[in-house]
């Protein structure tokens, strides 16, 4: 899995069953890995790519995963007689030191789009630190695609609950929040109102940044109602091997939908200008999309300025606590965490730490089991 998030076994099963994705990955690994190569898999999950690398002739594979699914990867390696070829690391790849650099690094740490969490920084770190000179990244590059889309049913599902009154109450003010958020959906190619445009290329072989922006000029290919912008990616895994998450493709990947503030009727030939920005802020991407549809004889000019920042719900107290000049002071629960961490020096057991914490912080922990659960969580996160 990727640098952020967590998958269920059902989700891993869906990815394994996804021939649109797994078939090209298997071909790319078989073509790129040479006998005797060292391979790194980042976000290995249950380790399918690591096993495929062994089958392709890898001398040694380093499989890296933050989640406990790596235990299943170990079991599968043993079941396939490959455990002696794979070294497993349950950690963030950016904090992992390997004994040698890799000839091939393989990963699939995307979300709906490759711009997902810290994926870009993770892959750039891997390219710089873990890849041998002349080595290969799989994927080699992802091309980001965009088109204006007609999505009556999907748009209605987003907006209609907030447009209707509840027992005479007006809840429509929430519409501006839902329409300033990005949404994942599965659409059909027939819903596109324009030809797709490229709006970014993420070339992992030469390095990528975390920010992507583009100015796009679309032209409606038919009359219809525009509801927003649909985004997807075309993956180039190795040489000519790849796949697409475009609308109509039966794959675990869906498409990203950036809605407009209201549906707009367009005629064939109408021009649509889009300014699109994706910026990594902390561990999440903030999307900005500004849409302009020039006036015609049929309709006046339309201009929308939207951002997922405007779709977030902020607590004034949380914002105050993140201010540069704020002077933080621990709550009693925070003091309990700090107290337990200070005792994790290699001399005390979790049992003794938990029992002492219960006595010292009776307002934080109602029983020994509660104190132990917190101590165990801190131990999982911070202990060696």
Secondary structure as GFF3:
##gff-version 3
##sequence-region A 1 384
A	DSSP	alpha_helix	9	17	.	.	.	ID=ss1
A	DSSP	alpha_helix	19	32	.	.	.	ID=ss2
A	DSSP	beta_strand	38	42	.	.	.	ID=ss3
A	DSSP	alpha_helix	48	55	.	.	.	ID=ss4
A	DSSP	beta_strand	60	64	.	.	.	ID=ss5
A	DSSP	alpha_helix	70	79	.	.	.	ID=ss6
A	DSSP	three_ten_helix	83	85	.	.	.	ID=ss7
A	DSSP	beta_strand	86	89	.	.	.	ID=ss8
A	DSSP	three_ten_helix	93	95	.	.	.	ID=ss9
A	DSSP	beta_strand	102	107	.	.	.	ID=ss10
A	DSSP	alpha_helix	119	129	.	.	.	ID=ss11
A	DSSP	beta_strand	131	138	.	.	.	ID=ss12
A	DSSP	beta_strand	141	149	.	.	.	ID=ss13
A	DSSP	alpha_helix	152	163	.	.	.	ID=ss14
A	DSSP	three_ten_helix	172	174	.	.	.	ID=ss15
A	DSSP	alpha_helix	175	178	.	.	.	ID=ss16
A	DSSP	beta_strand	182	185	.	.	.	ID=ss17
A	DSSP	three_ten_helix	189	191	.	.	.	ID=ss18
A	DSSP	beta_strand	197	203	.	.	.	ID=ss19
A	DSSP	beta_strand	212	219	.	.	.	ID=ss20
A	DSSP	beta_strand	224	238	.	.	.	ID=ss21
A	DSSP	beta_strand	241	244	.	.	.	ID=ss22
A	DSSP	beta_strand	255	266	.	.	.	ID=ss23
A	DSSP	beta_strand	271	281	.	.	.	ID=ss24
A	DSSP	beta_strand	284	293	.	.	.	ID=ss25
A	DSSP	beta_strand	302	307	.	.	.	ID=ss26
A	DSSP	alpha_helix	316	321	.	.	.	ID=ss27
A	DSSP	alpha_helix	332	342	.	.	.	ID=ss28
A	DSSP	alpha_helix	350	360	.	.	.	ID=ss29
A	DSSP	alpha_helix	368	382	.	.	.	ID=ss30
###
